[in-house]
């Protein structure tokens, strides 16, 4: 494995993405996943927790159309959801969980 590169927390800007995971200063706990953009709440956390630096063995990714296309490819790979019943709907073949619980409780008492 490559050695870590140290990045000052003050250098992290919203929208930055890296080619490898970014870790907190302990080198064990992940701060940002590979290819994911830093958001405002990430930067806020760094300030709030007084994190002096981050570590990565990757490099900063450029904001190119290729990167955007790669993100969109992940979305295309997702499978569509089958029809899902809303919480109010119930299949006739399924018993109501509440009634099962109450019946069990009545048998115990």
Backbone as CSV, one residue per row, in Angstrom:
resi,resn,N_x,N_y,N_z,CA_x,CA_y,CA_z,C_x,C_y,C_z
1,UNK,0.843,-1.181,0.000,0.000,0.000,0.000,0.887,1.243,0.000
2,UNK,0.467,2.258,-0.696,1.211,3.509,-0.757,1.176,4.205,0.588
3,UNK,2.132,5.101,0.784,2.131,5.854,2.028,1.104,6.979,1.954
4,UNK,0.667,7.399,3.112,-0.356,8.433,3.197,0.192,9.803,2.824
5,UNK,-0.684,10.614,2.283,-0.408,12.028,2.018,-1.194,12.811,3.052
6,UNK,-0.550,13.773,3.666,-1.179,14.603,4.695,-1.805,15.835,4.032
7,UNK,-3.072,16.108,4.374,-3.793,17.265,3.840,-4.273,18.103,5.017
8,UNK,-3.905,19.371,5.047,-4.394,20.252,6.106,-5.911,20.365,5.987
9,UNK,-6.594,20.294,7.092,-8.057,20.399,7.094,-8.526,21.721,6.508
10,UNK,-7.751,22.768,6.710,-8.129,24.086,6.191,-8.097,24.134,4.665
11,UNK,-7.437,23.163,4.034,-7.358,23.111,2.571,-8.541,22.382,1.935
12,UNK,-9.332,21.690,2.739,-10.486,20.963,2.219,-11.592,21.954,1.882
13,UNK,-12.039,21.907,0.647,-13.094,22.799,0.168,-14.286,21.976,-0.307
14,UNK,-15.439,22.579,-0.255,-16.661,21.928,-0.712,-16.508,21.503,-2.174
15,UNK,-16.881,20.264,-2.478,-16.817,19.747,-3.837,-15.552,18.960,-4.147
16,UNK,-14.530,19.044,-3.278,-13.297,18.283,-3.519,-13.584,16.791,-3.482
17,UNK,-12.945,16.064,-4.398,-13.072,14.605,-4.446,-11.680,14.012,-4.595
18,UNK,-11.495,12.814,-4.054,-10.190,12.163,-4.077,-10.287,10.772,-4.699
19,UNK,-9.170,10.329,-5.254,-9.127,9.042,-5.950,-9.072,7.853,-5.000
20,UNK,-8.934,8.098,-3.726,-8.898,7.047,-2.703,-9.600,7.590,-1.463
21,UNK,-9.979,6.722,-0.547,-10.632,7.207,0.674,-9.748,8.211,1.417
22,UNK,-10.393,9.129,2.123,-9.699,10.116,2.949,-10.008,9.756,4.404
23,UNK,-8.960,9.705,5.216,-9.094,9.286,6.608,-8.837,10.448,7.561
24,UNK,-9.400,10.332,8.764,-9.089,11.289,9.816,-7.615,11.155,10.177
25,UNK,-7.137,12.021,11.042,-5.729,12.053,11.398,-5.215,10.776,12.068
26,UNK,-6.123,9.887,12.496,-5.678,8.622,13.090,-5.297,7.591,12.028
27,UNK,-5.663,7.855,10.763,-5.333,6.940,9.677,-6.191,5.687,9.626
28,UNK,-7.189,5.584,10.495,-8.042,4.394,10.562,-9.499,4.694,10.219
29,UNK,-10.011,5.779,10.747,-11.416,6.128,10.562,-11.583,6.969,9.303
30,UNK,-12.513,6.524,8.423,-12.702,7.192,7.145,-13.519,8.474,7.298
31,UNK,-13.028,9.514,6.669,-13.699,10.806,6.628,-14.556,10.930,5.378
32,UNK,-14.022,10.479,4.238,-14.697,10.657,2.960,-14.365,9.467,2.062
33,UNK,-15.382,8.877,1.463,-15.180,7.719,0.590,-14.551,8.144,-0.735
34,UNK,-13.933,7.196,-1.379,-13.310,7.423,-2.686,-14.312,8.006,-3.675
35,UNK,-13.939,9.095,-4.320,-14.767,9.686,-5.358,-15.940,10.513,-4.876
36,UNK,-16.194,10.545,-3.582,-17.330,11.316,-3.052,-16.905,12.744,-2.767
37,UNK,-17.770,13.694,-3.102,-17.467,15.111,-2.918,-17.636,15.526,-1.462
38,UNK,-16.714,16.372,-0.988,-16.828,16.949,0.350,-18.001,17.921,0.348
39,UNK,-18.830,17.826,1.355,-20.006,18.686,1.491,-19.756,19.687,2.627
40,UNK,-20.644,20.639,2.718,-20.504,21.671,3.750,-20.436,21.048,5.145
41,UNK,-21.249,20.025,5.389,-21.254,19.416,6.721,-19.941,18.695,7.037
42,UNK,-19.223,18.216,6.007,-17.905,17.619,6.242,-16.933,18.683,6.776
43,UNK,-16.949,19.829,6.126,-16.052,20.921,6.507,-16.400,21.444,7.896
44,UNK,-17.695,21.531,8.177,-18.150,21.969,9.496,-17.656,21.003,10.580
45,UNK,-17.719,19.707,10.299,-17.263,18.706,11.268,-15.775,18.846,11.545
46,UNK,-14.985,19.085,10.505,-13.543,19.264,10.696,-13.255,20.424,11.645
47,UNK,-13.983,21.514,11.468,-13.799,22.688,12.328,-14.290,22.414,13.741
48,UNK,-15.471,21.827,13.849,-16.076,21.572,15.163,-15.211,20.630,15.997
49,UNK,-14.644,19.610,15.344,-13.846,18.619,16.059,-12.362,18.965,16.096
50,UNK,-12.000,20.127,15.557,-10.613,20.612,15.554,-9.644,19.558,14.992
51,UNK,-9.992,19.010,13.837,-9.142,18.022,13.171,-8.053,18.796,12.418
52,UNK,-6.780,18.606,12.766,-5.717,19.395,12.134,-5.405,18.993,10.696
53,UNK,-5.517,17.694,10.405,-5.194,17.221,9.054,-5.921,15.924,8.753
54,UNK,-5.960,15.580,7.477,-6.544,14.336,6.995,-5.468,13.562,6.254
55,UNK,-5.723,12.286,6.008,-4.761,11.424,5.317,-5.418,10.711,4.150
56,UNK,-4.692,10.570,3.056,-5.159,9.784,1.918,-3.952,9.228,1.182
57,UNK,-4.137,8.141,0.485,-3.078,7.633,-0.393,-3.452,7.877,-1.844
58,UNK,-4.517,8.664,-2.053,-4.960,9.018,-3.396,-4.522,10.417,-3.772
59,UNK,-5.201,10.970,-4.754,-4.918,12.332,-5.205,-6.234,13.049,-5.470
60,UNK,-6.153,14.354,-5.536,-7.325,15.177,-5.800,-7.798,14.920,-7.220
61,UNK,-9.090,14.663,-7.374,-9.669,14.459,-8.704,-10.088,15.805,-9.275
62,UNK,-9.872,15.975,-10.556,-10.286,17.220,-11.202,-11.786,17.185,-11.429
63,UNK,-12.368,18.344,-11.497,-13.803,18.463,-11.765,-14.007,18.448,-13.279
64,UNK,-13.961,17.261,-13.864,-14.129,17.163,-15.316,-15.458,16.510,-15.642
65,UNK,-15.826,16.587,-16.892,-17.072,15.957,-17.319,-16.974,14.441,-17.185
66,UNK,-15.740,13.894,-17.249,-15.555,12.454,-17.061,-15.961,12.044,-15.652
67,UNK,-15.621,12.871,-14.680,-15.967,12.562,-13.294,-17.479,12.596,-13.107
68,UNK,-18.132,13.573,-13.690,-19.593,13.666,-13.598,-20.222,12.468,-14.291
69,UNK,-19.686,12.085,-15.440,-20.208,10.938,-16.178,-20.051,9.660,-15.359
70,UNK,-18.948,9.531,-14.639,-18.729,8.345,-13.806,-19.772,8.283,-12.696
71,UNK,-20.084,9.437,-12.085,-21.109,9.469,-11.040,-22.464,9.068,-11.600
72,UNK,-22.785,9.554,-12.795,-24.058,9.218,-13.412,-24.132,7.744,-13.770
73,UNK,-22.989,7.134,-14.080,-22.962,5.714,-14.407,-23.413,4.887,-13.207
74,UNK,-22.995,5.288,-11.994,-23.416,4.566,-10.802,-24.936,4.587,-10.668
75,UNK,-25.537,5.726,-10.962,-26.994,5.839,-10.881,-27.663,4.936,-11.910
76,UNK,-27.057,4.810,-13.095,-27.617,3.939,-14.131,-27.533,2.466,-13.737
77,UNK,-26.572,2.115,-12.871,-26.384,0.730,-12.456,-27.409,0.277,-11.422
78,UNK,-28.133,1.210,-10.821,-29.119,0.858,-9.803,-30.312,0.161,-10.446
79,UNK,-30.824,-0.826,-9.748,-31.993,-1.544,-10.250,-33.260,-0.828,-9.794
80,UNK,-34.280,-0.809,-10.637,-35.528,-0.154,-10.228,-36.218,-0.953,-9.123
81,UNK,-36.940,-0.251,-8.275,-37.703,-0.895,-7.206,-38.938,-1.562,-7.771
82,UNK,-39.284,-2.723,-7.227,-40.566,-3.328,-7.572,-41.649,-2.500,-6.893
83,UNK,-42.889,-2.757,-7.285,-43.984,-2.036,-6.642,-43.943,-2.315,-5.150
84,UNK,-44.029,-1.260,-4.390,-43.988,-1.374,-2.939,-45.312,-0.864,-2.404
85,UNK,-45.878,-1.637,-1.480,-47.138,-1.216,-0.878,-46.880,-0.066,0.070
86,UNK,-47.774,0.877,0.120,-47.641,1.959,1.087,-47.950,1.385,2.462
87,UNK,-47.509,2.051,3.522,-47.735,1.523,4.871,-49.201,1.273,5.195
88,UNK,-50.118,2.009,4.582,-51.543,1.835,4.856,-52.138,0.619,4.175
89,UNK,-51.516,0.178,3.083,-52.019,-0.986,2.353,-51.513,-2.256,3.018
90,UNK,-52.289,-3.325,2.900,-51.869,-4.586,3.481,-52.333,-5.713,2.589
91,UNK,-51.474,-6.653,2.365,-51.790,-7.820,1.565,-52.704,-8.722,2.388
92,UNK,-53.772,-9.248,1.783,-54.727,-10.096,2.505,-54.078,-11.342,3.092
93,UNK,-52.999,-11.831,2.477,-52.355,-13.050,2.955,-51.478,-12.795,4.174
94,UNK,-51.218,-11.536,4.485,-50.382,-11.208,5.633,-51.255,-10.889,6.835
95,UNK,-50.824,-11.387,8.001,-51.554,-11.067,9.217,-51.056,-9.743,9.771
96,UNK,-51.909,-9.076,10.483,-51.524,-7.835,11.139,-50.599,-8.172,12.307
97,UNK,-49.404,-7.594,12.309,-48.405,-7.881,13.341,-48.929,-7.520,14.722
98,UNK,-49.662,-6.435,14.817,-50.200,-6.018,16.106,-51.146,-7.072,16.667
99,UNK,-52.025,-7.624,15.822,-52.966,-8.636,16.316,-52.231,-9.905,16.739
100,UNK,-51.181,-10.271,16.032,-50.389,-11.445,16.420,-49.773,-11.206,17.792
101,UNK,-49.197,-10.013,18.000,-48.574,-9.679,19.277,-49.594,-9.721,20.404
102,UNK,-50.762,-9.122,20.180,-51.787,-9.087,21.217,-52.294,-10.487,21.535
103,UNK,-52.441,-11.339,20.505,-52.878,-12.714,20.746,-51.833,-13.471,21.570
104,UNK,-50.566,-13.301,21.261,-49.507,-13.957,22.034,-49.481,-13.475,23.459
105,UNK,-49.673,-12.168,23.641,-49.670,-11.593,24.980,-50.853,-12.136,25.788
106,UNK,-52.006,-12.324,25.151,-53.183,-12.845,25.833,-52.954,-14.283,26.256
107,UNK,-52.254,-15.080,25.445,-51.970,-16.473,25.804,-50.999,-16.570,26.971
108,UNK,-50.113,-15.607,27.105,-49.135,-15.624,28.191,-49.788,-15.261,29.500
109,UNK,-50.733,-14.353,29.480,-51.371,-13.842,30.699,-52.277,-14.814,31.308
